[in-house]
Amino acid sequence: MEKTLGFKIEATKLAKIDALAQTRGGRGPFMRQLVDAVLRQSGAASEAAPVADREAAGEHRLYLRPTETELAVIRHRAKERRMTPATWAMALVRRHIGIAAPVDRELREELLNCRQALQRIGRNVNQIARAANKMALADNAAEIAGELQKVNDLRAAIGAAVEGIGAATKADLSYWEVSSERL
């Protein structure tokens, strides 16, 4: 049974790891190889376990032989999504059989940060609107009415942006849509 291990690492170190991983099957396989090497070197690794794992993993592998043109397209599209060709192809297969495709991690983090910033701005706009409403009741409502309309327009624009970012964060499925007519 496989488990997931996640941890934070400095961006410069991650870039170096990614550079090394490019020739070793991508980040995931490279990190597994690195962990295996450390365990072997420390004497903590069991020699029988990797063989059993390889046999079990072989049951779930699918080998494809694309043409050179198909492989070039797969590599190009995978590179656009910052994925390995195998990861890209697996995401495409998952999407085609009805399993949601993942949104790129970096994109998801950027969208989440933007959404949080917009929500904070929206809260500030709400506070400004409340203060302006109180002032309008006390003083000259006619002069403040125009400014209140601008604040309300800004609030609506921020709300729309937050909703749009939320939708993009949930899934980026349009990229992975496959027309059933082509099959």
C-alpha positions as CSV (number, residue, x, y, z in Angstrom):
1,M,0.0,0.0,0.0
2,E,1.3,3.4,-1.0
3,K,1.1,6.5,1.1
4,T,1.6,10.2,0.2
5,L,4.4,12.3,1.7
6,G,4.3,16.1,1.3
7,F,6.5,18.8,2.6
8,K,7.5,22.3,1.9
9,I,10.9,23.2,0.4
10,E,12.6,26.4,-0.8
11,A,11.8,27.3,-4.3
12,T,15.5,27.4,-5.4
13,K,16.0,23.8,-4.0
14,L,12.8,22.7,-5.7
15,A,14.0,24.1,-9.0
16,K,17.3,22.2,-8.7
17,I,15.4,19.0,-7.9
18,D,13.1,19.5,-10.9
19,A,16.2,20.0,-13.1
20,L,17.6,16.7,-11.9
21,A,14.3,14.9,-12.1
22,Q,13.7,15.8,-15.8
23,T,16.0,13.0,-16.9
24,R,14.7,10.5,-14.3
25,G,11.0,10.4,-15.1
26,G,9.8,13.5,-13.3
27,R,9.6,14.8,-9.8
28,G,7.6,11.9,-8.2
29,P,9.8,9.0,-9.6
30,F,13.0,10.9,-8.8
31,M,11.9,11.6,-5.2
32,R,11.0,7.9,-4.8
33,Q,14.4,6.9,-6.1
34,L,16.0,9.4,-3.7
35,V,14.2,7.9,-0.7
36,D,15.0,4.4,-1.8
37,A,18.7,5.3,-2.1
38,V,18.7,6.9,1.4
39,L,17.0,3.9,2.9
40,R,19.4,1.5,1.2
41,Q,22.4,3.5,2.3
42,S,21.2,3.6,5.9
43,G,20.5,-0.1,5.9
44,A,16.9,0.4,6.7
45,A,15.6,-0.8,3.3
46,S,14.6,-4.4,2.9
47,E,15.8,-5.9,-0.3
48,A,12.7,-8.1,-0.8
49,A,10.2,-5.1,-0.6
50,P,11.2,-3.3,-3.8
51,V,10.8,-6.5,-5.9
52,A,7.3,-7.1,-4.5
53,D,6.4,-3.5,-5.0
54,R,7.6,-3.6,-8.6
55,E,5.6,-6.8,-9.3
56,A,2.4,-5.2,-7.8
57,A,3.1,-1.9,-9.7
58,G,3.4,-3.9,-13.0
59,E,-0.2,-5.0,-12.6
60,H,-1.4,-1.4,-12.9
61,R,0.8,-0.2,-15.7
62,L,-0.2,0.5,-19.2
63,Y,2.4,0.6,-22.0
64,L,1.6,2.7,-25.1
65,R,3.6,3.1,-28.3
66,P,2.7,6.5,-29.8
67,T,4.1,7.5,-33.1
68,E,6.9,10.1,-33.2
69,T,4.4,12.8,-34.1
70,E,1.9,11.7,-31.3
71,L,4.8,11.7,-28.8
72,A,5.9,15.1,-29.9
73,V,2.4,16.5,-29.4
74,I,2.1,14.7,-26.0
75,R,5.4,16.2,-24.9
76,H,4.5,19.6,-26.1
77,R,1.1,19.6,-24.3
78,A,2.6,18.2,-21.1
79,K,5.3,20.9,-21.1
80,E,2.6,23.6,-21.5
81,R,0.9,22.2,-18.4
82,R,4.3,21.8,-16.5
83,M,3.7,18.0,-16.3
84,T,5.6,14.9,-17.4
85,P,4.2,13.3,-20.5
86,A,3.0,10.3,-18.4
87,T,1.3,12.5,-15.9
88,W,-0.4,14.5,-18.7
89,A,-1.6,11.3,-20.4
90,M,-2.9,9.9,-17.2
91,A,-4.8,13.1,-16.4
92,L,-6.3,13.0,-19.9
93,V,-7.4,9.4,-19.4
94,R,-8.9,10.1,-16.0
95,R,-10.8,13.1,-17.4
96,H,-12.1,11.0,-20.3
97,I,-13.4,8.2,-18.0
98,G,-15.1,10.8,-15.8
99,I,-12.6,11.5,-13.1
100,A,-11.9,15.2,-12.6
101,A,-8.5,16.4,-13.8
102,P,-6.4,18.3,-11.4
103,V,-5.7,22.0,-11.5
104,D,-2.0,22.8,-11.7
105,R,-0.7,23.1,-8.1
106,E,1.1,26.4,-8.7
107,L,-2.0,27.8,-10.5
108,R,-4.3,26.7,-7.7
109,E,-2.1,28.4,-5.1
110,E,-1.9,31.6,-7.1
111,L,-5.7,31.6,-7.6
112,L,-6.2,30.9,-3.9
113,N,-3.9,33.8,-3.0
114,C,-5.7,36.1,-5.4
115,R,-9.1,35.1,-4.1
116,Q,-8.1,35.7,-0.5
117,A,-6.7,39.1,-1.4
118,L,-9.9,40.0,-3.2
119,Q,-12.0,38.9,-0.2
120,R,-9.9,41.1,2.1
121,I,-10.4,44.0,-0.3
122,G,-14.1,43.3,-0.4
123,R,-14.3,43.3,3.4
124,N,-12.5,46.7,3.4
125,V,-15.0,48.0,0.8
126,N,-17.9,46.8,2.9
127,Q,-16.5,48.7,5.9
128,I,-16.1,51.9,3.8
129,A,-19.7,51.5,2.6
130,R,-21.0,51.2,6.1
131,A,-19.1,54.3,7.2
132,A,-20.3,56.2,4.1
133,N,-23.9,55.2,4.9
134,K,-23.6,56.5,8.4
135,M,-22.2,59.7,7.1
136,A,-24.9,60.0,4.5
137,L,-27.6,59.8,7.2
138,A,-25.9,62.5,9.2
139,D,-24.8,65.0,6.6
140,N,-25.4,65.7,2.9
141,A,-26.7,62.5,1.3
142,A,-26.7,64.0,-2.2
143,E,-22.9,64.5,-2.3
144,I,-22.1,61.1,-0.9
145,A,-24.7,59.2,-3.1
146,G,-22.3,59.2,-6.1
147,E,-19.4,57.9,-4.1
148,L,-21.6,55.2,-2.5
149,Q,-22.6,54.0,-6.0
150,K,-18.9,53.7,-6.9
151,V,-18.3,51.7,-3.8
152,N,-21.2,49.4,-4.6
153,D,-19.9,48.9,-8.1
154,L,-16.5,48.1,-6.8
155,R,-18.1,45.6,-4.3
156,A,-19.9,43.9,-7.2
157,A,-16.8,43.7,-9.3
158,I,-14.8,42.2,-6.5
159,G,-17.6,39.7,-5.8
160,A,-17.6,38.6,-9.5
161,A,-13.8,38.3,-9.5
162,V,-13.9,36.1,-6.3
163,E,-16.6,33.9,-7.8
164,G,-14.6,33.5,-11.0
165,I,-11.4,32.6,-9.2
166,G,-13.4,30.2,-7.1
167,A,-14.7,28.4,-10.2
168,A,-11.2,28.2,-11.7
169,T,-9.8,26.8,-8.4
170,K,-12.4,24.1,-8.3
171,A,-11.5,22.7,-11.6
172,D,-9.9,23.5,-14.9
173,L,-11.8,20.9,-16.8
174,S,-12.2,22.7,-20.1
175,Y,-8.7,21.9,-21.1
176,W,-9.3,18.2,-20.5
177,E,-12.6,17.9,-22.3
178,V,-12.6,15.2,-25.0
179,S,-15.2,15.1,-27.7
180,S,-16.9,11.7,-27.7
181,E,-17.6,12.2,-31.4
182,R,-13.9,11.6,-32.2
183,L,-13.9,8.1,-30.7
